[in-house]
Amino acid sequence: MSFEVLEKLESKIQAAVDTISLLQMELDELKEQNGQLAQENQQLKQDHDAWQDRLRVLLGKIDQVEESA
């Protein structure tokens, strides 16, 4: 093999290594975002459940008022 071919191969390998490194960093960022979104989603589900409970209580009170009237 000539020296030029080896240089081209080295350049391509370095480009591949750089691309892999960038993709790994992007993957790490996406994993972190996913974790944050999962926590936010859990919080929203808890808030939703709390609102549903409050609505049930209020509807129960309305039913009690209607029944006593």
BELLINHU-V109286 format. One record per backbone hydrogen bond with DSSP energy under -1.0 kcal/mol. CO is the residue of the C=O (numbers start at 1). NH is the residue of the N-H. If there is no record, write none. Layout:
co=CO nh=NH
co=CO nh=NH
//
This chain:
co=2 nh=6
co=3 nh=7
co=4 nh=8
co=5 nh=9
co=6 nh=10
co=7 nh=11
co=8 nh=12
co=9 nh=13
co=10 nh=14
co=11 nh=15
co=12 nh=16
co=13 nh=17
co=14 nh=18
co=15 nh=19
co=16 nh=20
co=17 nh=21
co=18 nh=22
co=19 nh=23
co=20 nh=24
co=21 nh=25
co=22 nh=26
co=23 nh=27
co=24 nh=28
co=25 nh=29
co=26 nh=30
co=27 nh=31
co=28 nh=32
co=29 nh=33
co=30 nh=34
co=31 nh=35
co=32 nh=36
co=33 nh=37
co=34 nh=38
co=35 nh=39
co=36 nh=40
co=37 nh=41
co=38 nh=42
co=39 nh=43
co=40 nh=44
co=41 nh=45
co=42 nh=46
co=43 nh=47
co=44 nh=48
co=45 nh=49
co=46 nh=50
co=47 nh=51
co=48 nh=52
co=49 nh=53
co=50 nh=54
co=51 nh=55
co=52 nh=56
co=53 nh=57
co=54 nh=58
co=55 nh=59
co=56 nh=60
co=57 nh=61
co=58 nh=62
co=59 nh=63
co=60 nh=64
co=61 nh=65
co=62 nh=66
co=63 nh=67
co=64 nh=68
//
